[in-house]
Amino acid sequence: MTTPPSGTEPPKPHPDAPAPGSALGTHYSGCFGCGVDHPTGLHISAFTPDGLSVEAEFVVGEPHQGAPLLAHGGVLATAMDEVIGMSVWLFRKPYVTGRLETDFLLPVPVGTTLHLRAWCNGISGRKAYLEAEGRIGAPDGPVAVRAAALFIEVEMEHFARHGDAEAITAEHHDFEVNP
Ligand SMILES: CCCCCCCC(=O)SCCNC(=O)CCNC(=O)[C@H](O)C(C)(C)COP(=O)(O)OP(=O)(O)OC[C@H]1O[C@@H](n2cnc3c(N)ncnc32)[C@H](O)[C@@H]1OP(=O)(O)O
């Protein structure tokens, strides 16, 4: 379910995608993944090297523990969800996570800098097929977490209908899309 149907072309950058090297900023200041105002969130800040994929760092802190001094698996899955979400929004359409599969390959100690990368393998109709990985200590460090995801395109109205419409319009969005 997270593999594109055969024949799906690899995506090309959207004409309005951020320029290669651009920082992506936060899409919502209260977001647990990237929000700058979240007291215990992951504070992931990301950039796109090519307008198609996302690279980011996540420093595992004490609020992110599962076992003593080790990252909680659900928190690591959140980090994967966040960078995958950032990468699919590069296509300038709103998407939400439908399915997220995660493999945990190594324990991740508190204090680790996880180097995250997310990319899209294909888009077919409303479905986007994506992957991510988290490497310990360096962009070419050992892989601790891998994820594959199916994201589903929605109307912007999805967020207003199910969430807080005023908060959406009040925030500045680096990821603003005009559906
Ligand atoms: C920059 C932003 C960063 C954000 C990072 C964080 C991202 C998130 O965490 S988003 C929050 C978590 N996700 C959600 O809240 C989504 C909740 N789910 C929903 O709202 C709905 O189920 C939704 C929108 C995904 C799909 O509903 P709906 O629009 O009615 O479409 P629906 O017809 O059910 O599904 C569309 C297609 O996707 C498929 N699909 C939907 N969900 C899944 C799933 N879990 N697994 C596999 N396929 C699925 C359906 O089978 C259907 O396929 P087909 O067209 O071939 O029949």
PDBQT file of the ligand as one rigid body, heavy atoms in Angstrom, charges set to zero:
ROOT
HETATM    1  C1  LIG A 201       3.860  20.325   6.258  1.00  0.00    +0.000 C 
HETATM    2  C2  LIG A 201       2.849  19.419   6.890  1.00  0.00    +0.000 C 
HETATM    3  C3  LIG A 201       3.481  18.409   7.843  1.00  0.00    +0.000 C 
HETATM    4  C4  LIG A 201       2.430  17.557   8.450  1.00  0.00    +0.000 C 
HETATM    5  C5  LIG A 201       3.032  16.289   9.076  1.00  0.00    +0.000 C 
HETATM    6  C6  LIG A 201       2.022  15.515   9.786  1.00  0.00    +0.000 C 
HETATM    7  C7  LIG A 201       0.999  14.907   8.829  1.00  0.00    +0.000 C 
HETATM    8  C8  LIG A 201      -0.103  14.330   9.637  1.00  0.00    +0.000 C 
HETATM    9  O1  LIG A 201       0.126  13.749  10.667  1.00  0.00    +0.000 OA
HETATM   10  S1  LIG A 201      -1.715  14.539   9.077  1.00  0.00    +0.000 SA
HETATM   11  C9  LIG A 201      -2.668  13.997  10.490  1.00  0.00    +0.000 C 
HETATM   12  C10 LIG A 201      -2.904  12.521  10.528  1.00  0.00    +0.000 C 
HETATM   13  N1  LIG A 201      -3.786  12.101   9.456  1.00  0.00    +0.000 N 
HETATM   14  C11 LIG A 201      -5.115  12.366   9.486  1.00  0.00    +0.000 C 
HETATM   15  O2  LIG A 201      -5.637  13.005  10.375  1.00  0.00    +0.000 OA
HETATM   16  C12 LIG A 201      -5.921  11.815   8.346  1.00  0.00    +0.000 C 
HETATM   17  C13 LIG A 201      -7.245  11.237   8.869  1.00  0.00    +0.000 C 
HETATM   18  N2  LIG A 201      -7.938  10.555   7.785  1.00  0.00    +0.000 N 
HETATM   19  C14 LIG A 201      -8.782  11.226   6.946  1.00  0.00    +0.000 C 
HETATM   20  O3  LIG A 201      -9.073  12.415   7.134  1.00  0.00    +0.000 OA
HETATM   21  C15 LIG A 201      -9.376  10.476   5.798  1.00  0.00    +0.000 C 
HETATM   22  O4  LIG A 201      -9.391   9.094   6.074  1.00  0.00    +0.000 OA
HETATM   23  C16 LIG A 201      -8.563  10.713   4.479  1.00  0.00    +0.000 C 
HETATM   24  C17 LIG A 201      -8.628  12.217   4.104  1.00  0.00    +0.000 C 
HETATM   25  C18 LIG A 201      -7.110  10.268   4.606  1.00  0.00    +0.000 C 
HETATM   26  C19 LIG A 201      -9.172   9.894   3.342  1.00  0.00    +0.000 C 
HETATM   27  O5  LIG A 201     -10.575  10.110   3.343  1.00  0.00    +0.000 OA
HETATM   28  P1  LIG A 201     -11.367  10.506   2.007  1.00  0.00    +0.000 P 
HETATM   29  O6  LIG A 201     -10.947  11.855   1.543  1.00  0.00    +0.000 OA
HETATM   30  O7  LIG A 201     -12.810  10.288   2.294  1.00  0.00    +0.000 OA
HETATM   31  O8  LIG A 201     -10.843   9.526   0.919  1.00  0.00    +0.000 OA
HETATM   32  P2  LIG A 201     -11.041   7.934   0.772  1.00  0.00    +0.000 P 
HETATM   33  O9  LIG A 201     -11.954   7.720  -0.401  1.00  0.00    +0.000 OA
HETATM   34  O10 LIG A 201     -11.373   7.264   2.062  1.00  0.00    +0.000 OA
HETATM   35  O11 LIG A 201      -9.550   7.505   0.374  1.00  0.00    +0.000 OA
HETATM   36  C20 LIG A 201      -8.965   7.929  -0.851  1.00  0.00    +0.000 C 
HETATM   37  C21 LIG A 201      -8.118   6.775  -1.336  1.00  0.00    +0.000 C 
HETATM   38  O12 LIG A 201      -7.041   6.593  -0.391  1.00  0.00    +0.000 OA
HETATM   39  C22 LIG A 201      -7.072   5.251   0.131  1.00  0.00    +0.000 C 
HETATM   40  N3  LIG A 201      -6.723   5.295   1.548  1.00  0.00    +0.000 N 
HETATM   41  C23 LIG A 201      -7.187   6.143   2.482  1.00  0.00    +0.000 A 
HETATM   42  N4  LIG A 201      -6.634   5.851   3.697  1.00  0.00    +0.000 NA
HETATM   43  C24 LIG A 201      -5.817   4.801   3.494  1.00  0.00    +0.000 A 
HETATM   44  C25 LIG A 201      -4.984   4.026   4.351  1.00  0.00    +0.000 A 
HETATM   45  N5  LIG A 201      -4.873   4.280   5.662  1.00  0.00    +0.000 N 
HETATM   46  N6  LIG A 201      -4.288   3.008   3.805  1.00  0.00    +0.000 NA
HETATM   47  C26 LIG A 201      -4.384   2.732   2.483  1.00  0.00    +0.000 A 
HETATM   48  N7  LIG A 201      -5.179   3.418   1.613  1.00  0.00    +0.000 NA
HETATM   49  C27 LIG A 201      -5.879   4.429   2.119  1.00  0.00    +0.000 A 
HETATM   50  C28 LIG A 201      -8.502   4.779  -0.068  1.00  0.00    +0.000 C 
HETATM   51  O13 LIG A 201      -8.562   3.366  -0.129  1.00  0.00    +0.000 OA
HETATM   52  C29 LIG A 201      -8.862   5.434  -1.395  1.00  0.00    +0.000 C 
HETATM   53  O14 LIG A 201      -8.291   4.688  -2.421  1.00  0.00    +0.000 OA
HETATM   54  P3  LIG A 201      -9.082   4.494  -3.844  1.00  0.00    +0.000 P 
HETATM   55  O15 LIG A 201      -9.264   5.896  -4.406  1.00  0.00    +0.000 OA
HETATM   56  O16 LIG A 201      -8.142   3.662  -4.655  1.00  0.00    +0.000 OA
HETATM   57  O17 LIG A 201     -10.375   3.858  -3.506  1.00  0.00    +0.000 OA
ENDROOT
TORSDOF 0
